Amino acid sequence: MSLIDGGTPEAFFANLLLPLKRHNASRRVQYFAREPDQAAETYWQEIATRTGGFGSVPADSDPAGLLDQLAEYWRASGDPALPRLLPYLKQLREALAAKAAAAPADGKDPELSDSVYPLF
């Protein structure tokens, strides 16, 4: 598959995330369990980092470097599909950064795209 058309969030969602969701559903892979585990006696666990072991992210971190850290985290998790998303995520980040840089600074907050909400 070539890099997504124009690096749009809609293309990323439709061409990559939805097929990955369908593939994972067929294999019963879940990243976030939404239903209670009937076999679990308790959900109590020791205190963990808010990032689940990802580490700390400084406020002035480089976005491209952050994606590289995410790639390492995904590789360590053992899921082969997630690291394959990285080139597309990098392209999407560049497209969104270019769009933000070209936008007029009128002080208005941009509205979220409708493609953000169907993720869950």
LINBELFEN-V7222 format. One record per helix or strand. SS is the DSSP state (H for helix, E for strand). FROM is the first residue (numbers start at 1). TO is the last residue. If there is no record, write none. Layout:
ss: [SS SS]
from: [FROM FROM]
to: [TO TO]
This chain:
ss: [H H H H H H]
from: [5 9 63 80 86 114]
to: [7 27 77 83 102 119]
